[in-house]
Amino acid sequence: HIYTEWDQVLERKGAHHPALNPYLLEANRGCRMEYTPDMCHKSLDIANRTVMIATHPEHKAPDVKDIIGNINDAAAAIL
């Protein structure tokens, strides 16, 4: 999850019911409450260079070798 895609965080809507909204709780009054889509430059830079690779625990060795080969091919095409 990337916070820039969480409207609830950016719009301070933390729950369906106001009593559960952390932005409205007295105990959180001293916490940061404003979030902007560009505030975490380093995290966003890392996220922009991250790839999610789906795997499954029942993949057999040949499947894993194919996946590794595909990753290596894709990496070689980029470099």
N, CA, C and O atoms as CSV, one atom per row, in Angstrom:
chain,resi,resn,atom,element,x,y,z
A,1,HIS,N,N,0.832,-1.173,0.000
A,1,HIS,CA,C,0.000,0.000,0.000
A,1,HIS,C,C,0.882,1.242,0.000
A,1,HIS,O,O,1.889,1.305,0.705
A,2,ILE,N,N,0.494,2.213,-0.789
A,2,ILE,CA,C,1.196,3.485,-0.843
A,2,ILE,C,C,0.238,4.571,-0.362
A,2,ILE,O,O,-0.887,4.682,-0.848
A,3,TYR,N,N,0.696,5.363,0.593
A,3,TYR,CA,C,-0.192,6.355,1.207
A,3,TYR,C,C,-0.755,7.355,0.206
A,3,TYR,O,O,-1.820,7.926,0.440
A,4,THR,N,N,-0.058,7.575,-0.906
A,4,THR,CA,C,-0.549,8.535,-1.900
A,4,THR,C,C,-1.854,8.073,-2.545
A,4,THR,O,O,-2.560,8.865,-3.169
A,5,GLU,N,N,-2.168,6.794,-2.392
A,5,GLU,CA,C,-3.400,6.237,-2.954
A,5,GLU,C,C,-4.477,6.040,-1.897
A,5,GLU,O,O,-5.559,5.541,-2.209
A,6,TRP,N,N,-4.208,6.417,-0.670
A,6,TRP,CA,C,-5.165,6.252,0.418
A,6,TRP,C,C,-5.894,7.566,0.644
A,6,TRP,O,O,-5.427,8.424,1.393
A,7,ASP,N,N,-7.021,7.718,0.006
A,7,ASP,CA,C,-7.812,8.939,0.177
A,7,ASP,C,C,-8.175,9.165,1.639
A,7,ASP,O,O,-8.247,10.306,2.094
A,8,GLN,N,N,-8.405,8.078,2.378
A,8,GLN,CA,C,-8.780,8.209,3.780
A,8,GLN,C,C,-7.688,8.920,4.581
A,8,GLN,O,O,-7.989,9.702,5.482
A,9,VAL,N,N,-6.435,8.653,4.258
A,9,VAL,CA,C,-5.320,9.310,4.957
A,9,VAL,C,C,-5.206,10.757,4.505
A,9,VAL,O,O,-5.116,11.668,5.327
A,10,LEU,N,N,-5.212,10.961,3.205
A,10,LEU,CA,C,-5.038,12.322,2.679
A,10,LEU,C,C,-6.203,13.235,3.038
A,10,LEU,O,O,-6.025,14.445,3.176
A,11,GLU,N,N,-7.394,12.663,3.190
A,11,GLU,CA,C,-8.585,13.465,3.507
A,11,GLU,C,C,-8.966,13.383,4.982
A,11,GLU,O,O,-10.003,13.909,5.387
A,12,ARG,N,N,-8.127,12.722,5.791
A,12,ARG,CA,C,-8.349,12.589,7.235
A,12,ARG,C,C,-9.691,11.929,7.551
A,12,ARG,O,O,-10.433,12.378,8.425
A,13,LYS,N,N,-9.978,10.866,6.830
A,13,LYS,CA,C,-11.196,10.088,7.066
A,13,LYS,C,C,-10.766,8.690,7.503
A,13,LYS,O,O,-10.638,7.780,6.683
A,14,GLY,N,N,-10.549,8.537,8.786
A,14,GLY,CA,C,-9.972,7.299,9.281
A,14,GLY,C,C,-10.928,6.183,9.608
A,14,GLY,O,O,-10.476,5.081,9.918
A,15,ALA,N,N,-12.228,6.407,9.557
A,15,ALA,CA,C,-13.168,5.346,9.905
A,15,ALA,C,C,-14.551,5.689,9.366
A,15,ALA,O,O,-14.837,6.834,9.016
A,16,HIS,N,N,-15.391,4.678,9.310
A,16,HIS,CA,C,-16.766,4.898,8.840
A,16,HIS,C,C,-17.605,5.647,9.869
A,16,HIS,O,O,-18.576,6.323,9.527
A,17,HIS,N,N,-17.215,5.516,11.122
A,17,HIS,CA,C,-17.976,6.183,12.195
A,17,HIS,C,C,-17.072,7.220,12.872
A,17,HIS,O,O,-15.926,6.906,13.194
A,18,PRO,N,N,-17.551,8.430,13.091
A,18,PRO,CA,C,-16.721,9.483,13.694
A,18,PRO,C,C,-16.079,9.086,15.026
A,18,PRO,O,O,-14.982,9.547,15.341
A,19,ALA,N,N,-16.742,8.248,15.801
A,19,ALA,CA,C,-16.186,7.840,17.091
A,19,ALA,C,C,-14.937,6.977,16.942
A,19,ALA,O,O,-14.161,6.842,17.887
A,20,LEU,N,N,-14.741,6.396,15.767
A,20,LEU,CA,C,-13.582,5.542,15.523
A,20,LEU,C,C,-12.510,6.228,14.674
A,20,LEU,O,O,-11.467,5.634,14.399
A,21,ASN,N,N,-12.752,7.445,14.268
A,21,ASN,CA,C,-11.825,8.170,13.409
A,21,ASN,C,C,-10.629,8.648,14.228
A,21,ASN,O,O,-10.792,9.510,15.092
A,22,PRO,N,N,-9.416,8.107,13.977
A,22,PRO,CA,C,-8.249,8.494,14.778
A,22,PRO,C,C,-7.903,9.979,14.660
A,22,PRO,O,O,-7.253,10.536,15.544
A,23,TYR,N,N,-8.331,10.616,13.582
A,23,TYR,CA,C,-8.039,12.036,13.403
A,23,TYR,C,C,-8.886,12.908,14.334
A,23,TYR,O,O,-8.566,14.076,14.556
A,24,LEU,N,N,-9.950,12.347,14.868
A,24,LEU,CA,C,-10.840,13.099,15.752
A,24,LEU,C,C,-10.641,12.749,17.232
A,24,LEU,O,O,-11.243,13.384,18.098
A,25,LEU,N,N,-9.820,11.763,17.528
A,25,LEU,CA,C,-9.640,11.329,18.908
A,25,LEU,C,C,-8.794,12.323,19.696
A,25,LEU,O,O,-7.760,12.793,19.221
A,26,GLU,N,N,-9.241,12.629,20.880
A,26,GLU,CA,C,-8.527,13.557,21.768
A,26,GLU,C,C,-7.095,13.081,22.020
A,26,GLU,O,O,-6.169,13.892,22.046
A,27,ALA,N,N,-6.911,11.782,22.204
A,27,ALA,CA,C,-5.585,11.228,22.490
A,27,ALA,C,C,-4.592,11.465,21.353
A,27,ALA,O,O,-3.382,11.431,21.578
A,28,ASN,N,N,-5.076,11.701,20.152
A,28,ASN,CA,C,-4.198,11.910,18.992
A,28,ASN,C,C,-4.010,13.378,18.632
A,28,ASN,O,O,-3.421,13.697,17.599
A,29,ARG,N,N,-4.497,14.250,19.462
A,29,ARG,CA,C,-4.468,15.677,19.141
A,29,ARG,C,C,-3.055,16.189,18.839
A,29,ARG,O,O,-2.896,17.098,18.024
A,30,GLY,N,N,-2.039,15.627,19.476
A,30,GLY,CA,C,-0.660,16.072,19.258
A,30,GLY,C,C,0.045,15.391,18.098
A,30,GLY,O,O,1.191,15.723,17.795
A,31,CYS,N,N,-0.603,14.465,17.456
A,31,CYS,CA,C,0.010,13.730,16.334
A,31,CYS,C,C,-0.088,14.527,15.040
A,31,CYS,O,O,-0.925,15.418,14.897
A,32,ARG,N,N,0.785,14.183,14.107
A,32,ARG,CA,C,0.703,14.800,12.778
A,32,ARG,C,C,-0.652,14.453,12.172
A,32,ARG,O,O,-1.100,13.310,12.249
A,33,MET,N,N,-1.285,15.427,11.582
A,33,MET,CA,C,-2.609,15.212,11.009
A,33,MET,C,C,-2.674,15.553,9.524
A,33,MET,O,O,-3.653,15.204,8.863
A,34,GLU,N,N,-1.686,16.207,8.995
A,34,GLU,CA,C,-1.710,16.607,7.587
A,34,GLU,C,C,-0.744,15.742,6.786
A,34,GLU,O,O,0.433,15.619,7.126
A,35,TYR,N,N,-1.253,15.163,5.745
A,35,TYR,CA,C,-0.452,14.330,4.857
A,35,TYR,C,C,-0.656,14.808,3.430
A,35,TYR,O,O,-1.781,15.084,3.012
A,36,THR,N,N,0.440,14.905,2.685
A,36,THR,CA,C,0.356,15.327,1.291
A,36,THR,C,C,0.992,14.252,0.414
A,36,THR,O,O,1.865,13.520,0.880
A,37,PRO,N,N,0.577,14.146,-0.831
A,37,PRO,CA,C,1.094,13.090,-1.705
A,37,PRO,C,C,2.594,13.174,-1.977
A,37,PRO,O,O,3.181,12.203,-2.453
A,38,ASP,N,N,3.218,14.293,-1.692
A,38,ASP,CA,C,4.643,14.442,-2.025
A,38,ASP,C,C,5.542,14.549,-0.800
A,38,ASP,O,O,6.681,15.001,-0.924
A,39,MET,N,N,5.075,14.154,0.361
A,39,MET,CA,C,5.836,14.403,1.578
A,39,MET,C,C,6.917,13.357,1.887
A,39,MET,O,O,7.795,13.635,2.703
A,40,CYS,N,N,6.891,12.214,1.295
A,40,CYS,CA,C,7.865,11.151,1.602
A,40,CYS,C,C,8.676,10.816,0.349
A,40,CYS,O,O,8.520,9.743,-0.234
A,41,HIS,N,N,9.526,11.729,-0.049
A,41,HIS,CA,C,10.269,11.592,-1.310
A,41,HIS,C,C,11.083,10.301,-1.390
A,41,HIS,O,O,11.051,9.610,-2.408
A,42,LYS,N,N,11.813,9.974,-0.322
A,42,LYS,CA,C,12.658,8.777,-0.354
A,42,LYS,C,C,11.812,7.515,-0.471
A,42,LYS,O,O,12.139,6.613,-1.243
A,43,SER,N,N,10.733,7.451,0.289
A,43,SER,CA,C,9.862,6.270,0.233
A,43,SER,C,C,9.229,6.124,-1.144
A,43,SER,O,O,9.143,5.019,-1.680
A,44,LEU,N,N,8.790,7.234,-1.711
A,44,LEU,CA,C,8.180,7.183,-3.043
A,44,LEU,C,C,9.204,6.793,-4.100
A,44,LEU,O,O,8.867,6.083,-5.047
A,45,ASP,N,N,10.446,7.244,-3.958
A,45,ASP,CA,C,11.501,6.861,-4.891
A,45,ASP,C,C,11.725,5.350,-4.852
A,45,ASP,O,O,11.843,4.702,-5.892
A,46,ILE,N,N,11.783,4.803,-3.646
A,46,ILE,CA,C,11.953,3.346,-3.501
A,46,ILE,C,C,10.744,2.611,-4.071
A,46,ILE,O,O,10.902,1.628,-4.795
A,47,ALA,N,N,9.557,3.073,-3.755
A,47,ALA,CA,C,8.336,2.416,-4.244
A,47,ALA,C,C,8.269,2.440,-5.769
A,47,ALA,O,O,7.792,1.485,-6.382
A,48,ASN,N,N,8.737,3.512,-6.379
A,48,ASN,CA,C,8.714,3.616,-7.837
A,48,ASN,C,C,9.697,2.667,-8.511
A,48,ASN,O,O,9.598,2.416,-9.712
A,49,ARG,N,N,10.644,2.139,-7.739
A,49,ARG,CA,C,11.615,1.194,-8.287
A,49,ARG,C,C,11.351,-0.234,-7.811
A,49,ARG,O,O,12.193,-1.115,-7.982
A,50,THR,N,N,10.195,-0.456,-7.222
A,50,THR,CA,C,9.858,-1.752,-6.646
A,50,THR,C,C,8.933,-2.519,-7.584
A,50,THR,O,O,8.073,-1.942,-8.249
A,51,VAL,N,N,9.130,-3.823,-7.619
A,51,VAL,CA,C,8.302,-4.692,-8.453
A,51,VAL,C,C,7.697,-5.771,-7.564
A,51,VAL,O,O,8.384,-6.337,-6.714
A,52,MET,N,N,6.424,-6.054,-7.758
A,52,MET,CA,C,5.777,-7.133,-7.036
A,52,MET,C,C,5.759,-8.360,-7.940
A,52,MET,O,O,5.284,-8.308,-9.075
A,53,ILE,N,N,6.278,-9.449,-7.422
A,53,ILE,CA,C,6.317,-10.691,-8.179
A,53,ILE,C,C,5.454,-11.709,-7.444
A,53,ILE,O,O,5.771,-12.117,-6.326
A,54,ALA,N,N,4.372,-12.110,-8.077
A,54,ALA,CA,C,3.468,-13.073,-7.457
A,54,ALA,C,C,4.109,-14.454,-7.435
A,54,ALA,O,O,4.675,-14.904,-8.431
A,55,THR,N,N,4.016,-15.106,-6.313
A,55,THR,CA,C,4.514,-16.472,-6.176
A,55,THR,C,C,3.435,-17.312,-5.501
A,55,THR,O,O,2.441,-16.791,-4.996
A,56,HIS,N,N,3.650,-18.592,-5.505
A,56,HIS,CA,C,2.686,-19.501,-4.881
A,56,HIS,C,C,3.477,-20.621,-4.218
A,56,HIS,O,O,4.441,-21.115,-4.803
A,57,PRO,N,N,3.097,-21.033,-3.021
A,57,PRO,CA,C,3.852,-22.081,-2.327
A,57,PRO,C,C,3.840,-23.432,-3.038
A,57,PRO,O,O,4.668,-24.293,-2.739
A,58,GLU,N,N,2.923,-23.626,-3.964
A,58,GLU,CA,C,2.874,-24.905,-4.672
A,58,GLU,C,C,3.622,-24.883,-6.005
A,58,GLU,O,O,3.547,-25.842,-6.772
A,59,HIS,N,N,4.349,-23.788,-6.287
A,59,HIS,CA,C,5.173,-23.789,-7.496
A,59,HIS,C,C,6.225,-24.888,-7.385
A,59,HIS,O,O,6.851,-25.071,-6.341
A,60,LYS,N,N,6.397,-25.597,-8.461
A,60,LYS,CA,C,7.411,-26.641,-8.523
A,60,LYS,C,C,8.717,-26.032,-9.021
A,60,LYS,O,O,8.732,-24.920,-9.548
A,61,ALA,N,N,9.806,-26.765,-8.851
A,61,ALA,CA,C,11.130,-26.268,-9.226
A,61,ALA,C,C,11.180,-25.748,-10.669
A,61,ALA,O,O,11.762,-24.688,-10.897
A,62,PRO,N,N,10.596,-26.448,-11.652
A,62,PRO,CA,C,10.636,-25.916,-13.024
A,62,PRO,C,C,9.906,-24.572,-13.152
A,62,PRO,O,O,10.329,-23.699,-13.909
A,63,ASP,N,N,8.802,-24.416,-12.402
A,63,ASP,CA,C,8.072,-23.142,-12.430
A,63,ASP,C,C,8.951,-22.023,-11.875
A,63,ASP,O,O,9.011,-20.929,-12.437
A,64,VAL,N,N,9.627,-22.308,-10.771
A,64,VAL,CA,C,10.490,-21.302,-10.143
A,64,VAL,C,C,11.636,-20.937,-11.092
A,64,VAL,O,O,12.003,-19.768,-11.208
A,65,LYS,N,N,12.196,-21.938,-11.765
A,65,LYS,CA,C,13.271,-21.650,-12.729
A,65,LYS,C,C,12.763,-20.760,-13.855
A,65,LYS,O,O,13.467,-19.849,-14.293
A,66,ASP,N,N,11.554,-21.017,-14.323
A,66,ASP,CA,C,10.958,-20.173,-15.376
A,66,ASP,C,C,10.765,-18.741,-14.895
A,66,ASP,O,O,11.062,-17.787,-15.615
A,67,ILE,N,N,10.266,-18.601,-13.670
A,67,ILE,CA,C,10.054,-17.258,-13.112
A,67,ILE,C,C,11.387,-16.526,-13.002
A,67,ILE,O,O,11.491,-15.360,-13.385
A,68,ILE,N,N,12.402,-17.202,-12.484
A,68,ILE,CA,C,13.730,-16.587,-12.358
A,68,ILE,C,C,14.264,-16.200,-13.728
A,68,ILE,O,O,14.841,-15.125,-13.892
A,69,GLY,N,N,14.075,-17.063,-14.703
A,69,GLY,CA,C,14.523,-16.743,-16.065
A,69,GLY,C,C,13.807,-15.525,-16.622
A,69,GLY,O,O,14.429,-14.673,-17.257
A,70,ASN,N,N,12.513,-15.439,-16.389
A,70,ASN,CA,C,11.743,-14.273,-16.860
A,70,ASN,C,C,12.203,-12.991,-16.181
A,70,ASN,O,O,12.296,-11.943,-16.819
A,71,ILE,N,N,12.491,-13.076,-14.887
A,71,ILE,CA,C,12.983,-11.893,-14.167
A,71,ILE,C,C,14.340,-11.469,-14.723
A,71,ILE,O,O,14.577,-10.285,-14.963
A,72,ASN,N,N,15.220,-12.434,-14.925
A,72,ASN,CA,C,16.538,-12.109,-15.481
A,72,ASN,C,C,16.427,-11.515,-16.877
A,72,ASN,O,O,17.148,-10.571,-17.200
A,73,ASP,N,N,15.540,-12.047,-17.709
A,73,ASP,CA,C,15.347,-11.505,-19.048
A,73,ASP,C,C,14.837,-10.064,-18.998
A,73,ASP,O,O,15.294,-9.199,-19.745
A,74,ALA,N,N,13.882,-9.830,-18.102
A,74,ALA,CA,C,13.329,-8.479,-17.980
A,74,ALA,C,C,14.398,-7.504,-17.478
A,74,ALA,O,O,14.492,-6.380,-17.969
A,75,ALA,N,N,15.196,-7.930,-16.506
A,75,ALA,CA,C,16.257,-7.078,-15.972
A,75,ALA,C,C,17.291,-6.770,-17.054
A,75,ALA,O,O,17.767,-5.640,-17.166
A,76,ALA,N,N,17.630,-7.774,-17.839
A,76,ALA,CA,C,18.634,-7.576,-18.905
A,76,ALA,C,C,18.107,-6.598,-19.956
A,76,ALA,O,O,18.872,-5.813,-20.516
A,77,ALA,N,N,16.811,-6.645,-20.218
A,77,ALA,CA,C,16.227,-5.727,-21.210
A,77,ALA,C,C,16.252,-4.281,-20.727
A,77,ALA,O,O,16.335,-3.355,-21.534
A,78,ILE,N,N,16.181,-4.088,-19.426
A,78,ILE,CA,C,16.194,-2.735,-18.863
A,78,ILE,C,C,17.617,-2.179,-18.818
A,78,ILE,O,O,17.850,-1.005,-19.103
A,79,LEU,N,N,18.549,-3.038,-18.457
A,79,LEU,CA,C,19.939,-2.595,-18.307
A,79,LEU,C,C,20.582,-2.540,-19.622
A,79,LEU,O,O,21.758,-2.190,-19.720
